[in-house]
Amino acid sequence: IVTDLMPLYHEKGRMHLVVAFGCTGGRHRSVVLASEMANRLRAIDGIDVDFVTRDI
């Protein structure tokens, strides 16, 4: 879904997109999913990714 939205964001002149994940406890699935998404987005040319964990 996010990769499909990126061209639409660029067309509208938007340069930043924030995606947040959470789970009970915040230390397991959410970190794995966020890390995987960041890695996949980094593989796309023209997309810079900042990956930040809050509660680890």
N, C-alpha and C positions, 0 to 999 in steps of 0.2 A: 504494500500500500504506500509506504513512504517513498519508494523509488518511483512510483507512478505520480506522486504529488510533486516531486522535485521540479520537473519541467514547468508545471503550472505556477509554482512559486517564482521561478525565474521570469516567466512571462509577465507576471504582475510586479516585477521589480523587487520582490522580497529576497533578502539575502540570508536570513537566519530562520531556522526551524528548530524548535525545542521539542524533544521527545522524552518522556519520563516513564520509568517502569517502577513498579512497587509490588511487594508481596509481604505477607505476614512475616515479621522479623526482618525483612529487607536484606537478607544476607545470602540468599541462595539463588533461586530461579531468576529474580529480577536482575541480578548482576550478570548472570550467564547470558540472558536474553539481550541485555543492553550491550554487552561486550560483542556478541555475535552480530548484532545490528551495526555497531560501529565498524567492525571489520568488513562487513559487506559493503557499507557505504563508502569506506575508504578505497575500495577496489574500483569505484566509479570515477572516471576522469572528471576533474572540475569540481569535485566535492571535497571540502575540508571538514574534518570531524574532530570535535573536542569531546572526549569521554571523561566524565567526572562521576565518581562515586561519592555519595554523601555520608552514609552511616556505616561504613565498614571499619 
